[in-house]
Amino acid sequence: MQIDGHHTLTYVVARIAGMPHGDAEKLAYCAQYVDEAVNSAPVKFKNGAMYSRISSAHKMIDYRNSNAMANHLAWIPFHFLPGNDGLPAGENPDGSFIKKLVCKPNSYVAHDMLKVAAKHRNEKFGLHLMGIAMHVYADTFAHQGFAGVSHEINEVEDIESESSSLLERVKDGIATWSVSSVSPLGHGPALSFPDRPYVKWSYTNGLGEMVARDNTEIFTDAANHMYKVIKCYLSGDDEMQIDRQDHMPSDDLNRIRTVFETITDDDGEERHKKWLKLIAEGHFNFDPIELTFITSGKESWKYKARGRGTSIPMLDDVVEYKYNESFLDSDWKLFHDALKTFRLQVVRDVLPKYDICIA
């Protein structure tokens, strides 16, 4: 998904599920900030304090990234959660290890990932962690059928779509990449087709299978399941018994489906602006509100936590910040605490249950 899915859709679903504005705003901010956290350099303060962080995405998102370690550290846990071929823990798919890494919607692995997130609800970063989990969970729907590593299983051929202009750009990209020495990463060969809520498309995957996709149906299904997850969270169900929750009310779900169908801008940022406008106009079944997503400048979480940095003389690439005691409880710092916790527990505790070992 792009920013219209991870930010505004998450916010809308959370409000429909009964989450108050302040919490829904924070949840949605964190869900999108997973795509914004591209730096991993330690933060240095003038008083000698330091803060270590990790990145959950790469700069200039490049699905041809050939760094296997970077793929294991970012793409797999945060964007292409392995699905174990849809099987529960203790069962293995036929074939090689790569089949375990392919992303599957609403998988057993995804349920275990959500449980890990929910059990931190009483931590300062509990809501931040659930926002990260919502990003990953939503992507199990959008990124289904692809793996977060460079492998021929991600190749696509014979791609077709009613969106002719986008199709031509994708075909040009596939033709260019086919002569590359780098195997395709994630849904790279399909570019942004999987992340656009309005697209209907088909392709032949790396296993030689014909796949037909209606993104509107996939995204609507994702919204319904996201609603159930948030209902579990709000009710205190740390076991995330999603199947015991009712579906999203049909009026709300149909309203979301219609927005998917009618906002068809190629640019995700433009789609995001139109979602924000609808939210401000009270289009959904909650009070109108001016929602924003600010990542830089004085109103951003990052600036509020760290302030303006200054370069160290003779070391232009090193920046220091003035330490403020409020840093420890800042949303930016708590997000990064949650990010580190999420990756550790998914890699160390969740994936090994499925005999999946990643860096």
C-alpha positions as semicolon CSV with decimal commas, in nm:
position;residue;x (nm);y (nm);z (nm)
1;M;0,000;0,000;0,000
2;Q;0,094;0,363;-0,041
3;I;0,023;0,661;0,186
4;D;-0,350;0,664;0,108
5;G;-0,372;0,308;0,239
6;H;-0,134;0,315;0,531
7;H;-0,226;0,657;0,666
8;T;-0,579;0,765;0,576
9;L;-0,733;0,420;0,536
10;T;-0,588;0,311;0,871
11;Y;-0,727;0,624;1,035
12;V;-1,074;0,581;0,883
13;V;-1,094;0,213;0,978
14;A;-0,977;0,288;1,333
15;R;-1,242;0,557;1,378
16;I;-1,515;0,330;1,241
17;A;-1,399;0,062;1,486
18;G;-1,453;0,306;1,774
19;M;-1,103;0,439;1,839
20;P;-1,100;0,806;1,948
21;H;-0,937;1,063;1,720
22;G;-0,614;1,108;1,919
23;D;-0,535;0,737;1,929
24;A;-0,644;0,678;1,569
25;E;-0,426;0,968;1,455
26;K;-0,122;0,820;1,631
27;L;-0,195;0,469;1,505
28;A;-0,223;0,591;1,145
29;Y;0,086;0,812;1,171
30;C;0,292;0,512;1,283
31;A;0,143;0,289;1,014
32;Q;0,265;0,527;0,745
33;Y;0,590;0,624;0,918
34;V;0,717;0,271;0,858
35;D;0,769;0,387;0,498
36;E;0,937;0,710;0,611
37;A;1,194;0,569;0,856
38;V;1,484;0,534;0,613
39;N;1,773;0,640;0,838
40;S;1,954;0,421;1,088
41;A;2,242;0,645;1,198
42;P;2,260;0,701;1,577
43;V;2,125;1,031;1,706
44;K;2,396;1,223;1,892
45;F;2,328;1,490;2,154
46;K;2,556;1,771;2,267
47;N;2,554;1,650;2,629
48;G;2,701;1,315;2,524
49;A;2,374;1,118;2,515
50;M;2,299;0,900;2,212
51;Y;2,003;0,714;2,073
52;S;2,026;0,412;1,845
53;R;1,756;0,357;1,583
54;I;1,688;0,126;1,290
55;S;1,533;0,183;0,950
56;S;1,220;0,009;0,826
57;A;1,253;0,115;0,460
58;H;1,523;0,209;0,211
59;K;1,580;0,550;0,056
60;M;1,411;0,601;-0,279
61;I;1,232;0,269;-0,239
62;D;1,416;0,044;-0,485
63;Y;1,261;-0,297;-0,532
64;R;1,576;-0,409;-0,715
65;N;1,785;-0,371;-0,402
66;S;2,053;-0,640;-0,418
67;N;2,172;-0,617;-0,058
68;A;2,050;-0,943;0,096
69;M;2,111;-0,825;0,452
70;A;1,914;-0,505;0,396
71;N;1,628;-0,712;0,257
72;H;1,623;-0,935;0,565
73;L;1,637;-0,636;0,801
74;A;1,374;-0,417;0,635
75;W;1,169;-0,567;0,354
76;I;1,091;-0,905;0,510
77;P;0,974;-0,803;0,860
78;F;0,810;-0,470;0,769
79;H;0,671;-0,505;0,415
80;F;0,665;-0,868;0,300
81;L;0,587;-1,072;0,610
82;P;0,651;-1,440;0,523
83;G;0,327;-1,638;0,494
84;N;0,452;-2,000;0,523
85;D;0,228;-2,072;0,224
86;G;-0,075;-2,009;0,443
87;L;0,006;-2,303;0,672
88;P;0,009;-2,303;1,054
89;A;0,322;-2,338;1,265
90;G;0,472;-2,688;1,245
91;E;0,365;-2,744;0,884
92;N;0,587;-2,680;0,584
93;P;0,496;-2,614;0,221
94;D;0,622;-2,841;-0,052
95;G;0,925;-2,710;-0,233
96;S;1,217;-2,490;-0,135
97;F;1,257;-2,238;0,146
98;I;1,151;-1,948;-0,076
99;K;0,789;-2,066;-0,066
100;K;0,787;-2,001;0,308
101;L;0,889;-1,640;0,247
102;V;0,609;-1,549;0,006
103;C;0,362;-1,303;0,159
104;K;0,009;-1,436;0,222
105;P;-0,294;-1,232;0,332
106;N;-0,416;-1,276;0,689
107;S;-0,179;-1,570;0,744
108;Y;-0,114;-1,761;1,065
109;V;0,219;-1,578;1,077
110;A;0,034;-1,246;1,056
111;H;-0,193;-1,346;1,346
112;D;0,109;-1,430;1,560
113;M;0,270;-1,100;1,464
114;L;-0,043;-0,915;1,579
115;K;-0,044;-1,103;1,910
116;V;0,312;-0,990;1,977
117;A;0,212;-0,630;1,911
118;A;-0,104;-0,646;2,124
119;K;0,078;-0,784;2,427
120;H;0,277;-0,459;2,452
121;R;-0,038;-0,249;2,488
122;N;0,061;-0,125;2,836
123;E;0,405;-0,006;2,728
124;K;0,457;0,362;2,650
125;F;0,509;0,259;2,289
126;G;0,216;0,016;2,282
127;L;-0,001;0,213;2,039
128;H;0,301;0,297;1,823
129;L;0,381;-0,073;1,799
130;M;0,024;-0,156;1,697
131;G;0,048;0,110;1,425
132;I;0,358;-0,061;1,288
133;A;0,177;-0,394;1,301
134;M;-0,117;-0,242;1,108
135;H;0,123;-0,144;0,829
136;V;0,266;-0,494;0,809
137;Y;-0,078;-0,657;0,829
138;A;-0,223;-0,439;0,554
139;D;0,073;-0,524;0,331
140;T;0,004;-0,896;0,368
141;F;-0,301;-0,825;0,149
142;A;-0,144;-0,579;-0,097
143;H;0,186;-0,770;-0,132
144;Q;0,043;-1,121;-0,142
145;G;0,226;-1,354;-0,376
146;F;0,559;-1,173;-0,353
147;A;0,863;-1,221;-0,126
148;G;1,087;-0,959;0,033
149;V;1,406;-1,099;-0,114
150;S;1,571;-1,086;-0,454
151;H;1,447;-1,405;-0,620
152;E;1,300;-1,515;-0,952
153;I;0,979;-1,611;-0,774
154;N;0,893;-1,239;-0,789
155;E;0,917;-1,223;-1,167
156;V;0,606;-1,125;-1,360
157;E;0,523;-1,187;-1,725
158;D;0,226;-1,128;-1,954
159;I;0,101;-0,845;-1,735
160;E;-0,228;-0,693;-1,846
161;S;-0,457;-0,424;-1,707
162;E;-0,742;-0,192;-1,798
163;S;-0,518;0,094;-1,680
164;S;-0,339;0,136;-2,013
165;S;-0,100;0,424;-1,926
166;L;0,023;0,249;-1,613
167;L;0,049;-0,078;-1,803
168;E;0,283;0,072;-2,063
169;R;0,514;0,209;-1,794
170;V;0,523;-0,126;-1,618
171;K;0,597;-0,315;-1,940
172;D;0,881;-0,074;-2,011
173;G;1,015;-0,138;-1,661
174;I;0,993;-0,515;-1,702
175;A;1,177;-0,498;-2,033
176;T;1,455;-0,296;-1,873
177;W;1,485;-0,516;-1,567
178;S;1,488;-0,839;-1,764
179;V;1,848;-0,771;-1,868
180;S;1,954;-0,677;-1,516
181;S;2,188;-0,903;-1,320
182;V;1,983;-0,835;-1,008
183;S;1,692;-1,067;-0,932
184;P;1,365;-0,886;-0,867
185;L;1,284;-0,786;-0,510
186;G;0,930;-0,796;-0,376
187;H;0,673;-0,678;-0,628
188;G;0,940;-0,471;-0,807
189;P;0,874;-0,608;-1,155
190;A;0,508;-0,511;-1,119
191;L;0,611;-0,166;-0,991
192;S;0,318;-0,008;-0,805
193;F;0,036;-0,223;-0,946
194;P;-0,017;-0,412;-0,616
195;D;-0,036;-0,085;-0,418
196;R;-0,307;0,094;-0,620
197;P;-0,658;0,042;-0,477
198;Y;-0,843;0,094;-0,807
199;V;-0,647;-0,135;-1,044
200;K;-0,760;-0,463;-1,195
201;W;-0,472;-0,656;-1,347
202;S;-0,336;-1,001;-1,429
203;Y;0,006;-1,155;-1,476
204;T;0,201;-1,480;-1,485
205;N;0,410;-1,521;-1,170
206;G;0,755;-1,667;-1,120
207;L;0,605;-2,014;-1,075
208;G;0,438;-1,996;-1,415
209;E;0,093;-1,951;-1,261
210;M;-0,167;-1,714;-1,403
211;V;-0,282;-1,462;-1,140
212;A;-0,581;-1,226;-1,178
213;R;-0,621;-0,946;-0,923
214;D;-0,892;-0,699;-0,841
215;N;-0,717;-0,455;-0,609
216;T;-1,042;-0,293;-0,502
217;E;-1,167;-0,626;-0,367
218;I;-0,829;-0,701;-0,207
219;F;-0,811;-0,360;-0,039
220;T;-1,174;-0,381;0,077
221;D;-1,101;-0,721;0,229
222;A;-0,794;-0,570;0,396
223;A;-1,003;-0,285;0,540
224;N;-1,254;-0,531;0,681
225;H;-0,982;-0,737;0,848
226;M;-0,804;-0,425;0,976
227;Y;-1,134;-0,326;1,138
228;K;-1,152;-0,664;1,313
229;V;-0,794;-0,632;1,436
230;I;-0,862;-0,290;1,585
231;K;-1,184;-0,417;1,746
232;C;-0,978;-0,692;1,911
233;Y;-0,725;-0,435;2,029
234;L;-0,991;-0,205;2,171
235;S;-1,162;-0,493;2,352
236;G;-0,838;-0,606;2,516
237;D;-0,822;-0,933;2,320
238;D;-0,447;-0,987;2,311
239;E;-0,497;-1,326;2,145
240;M;-0,629;-1,141;1,840
241;Q;-0,923;-1,373;1,779
242;I;-1,011;-1,190;1,460
243;D;-1,261;-1,446;1,336
244;R;-1,479;-1,386;1,643
245;Q;-1,530;-1,021;1,550
246;D;-1,820;-0,901;1,336
247;H;-1,751;-0,765;0,990
248;M;-1,733;-0,391;0,941
249;P;-2,087;-0,251;0,898
250;S;-2,181;-0,283;0,530
251;D;-2,253;0,089;0,490
252;D;-1,905;0,180;0,610
253;L;-1,735;-0,089;0,404
254;N;-1,923;0,005;0,087
255;R;-1,832;0,370;0,143
256;I;-1,464;0,275;0,160
257;R;-1,497;0,052;-0,148
258;T;-1,647;0,342;-0,344
259;V;-1,355;0,567;-0,248
260;F;-1,113;0,301;-0,371
261;E;-1,299;0,287;-0,703
262;T;-1,335;0,660;-0,761
263;I;-1,000;0,804;-0,650
264;T;-0,782;0,684;-0,936
265;D;-0,486;0,923;-0,943
266;D;-0,156;0,759;-1,036
267;D;0,022;0,953;-0,761
268;G;-0,038;0,811;-0,413
269;E;0,018;1,155;-0,260
270;E;-0,268;1,295;-0,471
271;R;-0,497;1,010;-0,363
272;H;-0,396;1,082;-0,003
273;K;-0,495;1,450;-0,036
274;K;-0,839;1,348;-0,161
275;W;-0,885;1,109;0,131
276;L;-0,788;1,389;0,371
277;K;-1,047;1,615;0,207
278;L;-1,318;1,351;0,248
279;I;-1,227;1,309;0,615
280;A;-1,241;1,686;0,667
281;E;-1,582;1,701;0,497
282;G;-1,730;1,430;0,720
283;H;-1,768;1,181;0,436
284;F;-1,731;0,885;0,673
285;N;-1,948;0,792;0,970
286;F;-1,762;0,999;1,229
287;D;-1,729;1,372;1,292
288;P;-1,526;1,569;1,035
289;I;-1,168;1,637;1,138
290;E;-0,863;1,806;0,984
291;L;-0,613;1,519;0,966
292;T;-0,251;1,583;0,868
293;F;0,066;1,383;0,815
294;I;0,376;1,597;0,871
295;T;0,721;1,437;0,853
296;S;0,950;1,742;0,853
297;G;0,955;2,090;0,997
298;K;0,860;2,221;1,339
299;E;0,527;2,036;1,354
300;S;0,678;1,693;1,281
301;W;0,738;1,426;1,544
302;K;1,105;1,424;1,452
303;Y;1,157;1,797;1,508
304;K;0,957;1,801;1,831
305;A;1,178;1,520;1,965
306;R;1,520;1,644;1,852
307;G;1,492;2,006;1,747
308;R;1,731;2,144;1,487
309;G;2,067;1,972;1,448
310;T;2,401;2,143;1,401
311;S;2,703;2,008;1,218
312;I;3,018;1,938;1,415
313;P;3,310;2,152;1,289
314;M;3,543;1,954;1,060
315;L;3,288;1,670;1,052
316;D;3,019;1,788;0,812
317;D;2,848;1,451;0,800
318;V;2,800;1,437;1,179
319;V;2,507;1,625;1,334
320;E;2,442;1,693;1,702
321;Y;2,121;1,793;1,875
322;K;2,045;1,974;2,197
323;Y;1,918;1,719;2,447
324;N;1,578;1,778;2,603
325;E;1,437;1,561;2,882
326;S;1,111;1,534;2,688
327;F;1,296;1,329;2,425
328;L;1,249;1,006;2,620
329;D;0,869;1,032;2,599
330;S;0,848;1,182;2,250
331;D;0,637;1,008;1,986
332;W;0,935;0,992;1,749
333;K;1,151;0,811;2,006
334;L;0,865;0,583;2,110
335;F;0,802;0,493;1,745
336;H;1,165;0,387;1,707
337;D;1,149;0,194;2,036
338;A;0,847;0,013;1,892
339;L;1,022;-0,044;1,559
340;K;1,319;-0,213;1,729
341;T;1,091;-0,421;1,950
342;F;0,879;-0,530;1,654
343;R;1,171;-0,648;1,442
344;L;1,337;-0,831;1,729
345;Q;1,026;-1,020;1,832
346;V;0,909;-1,106;1,481
347;V;1,254;-1,231;1,379
348;R;1,340;-1,399;1,710
349;D;1,003;-1,528;1,834
350;V;0,743;-1,543;1,557
351;L;0,919;-1,660;1,241
352;P;1,119;-1,943;1,405
353;K;0,785;-2,106;1,503
354;Y;0,743;-2,159;1,128
355;D;1,102;-2,276;1,073
356;I;1,184;-1,942;0,910
357;C;1,526;-1,804;0,988
358;I;1,615;-1,455;0,869
359;A;1,882;-1,205;0,973
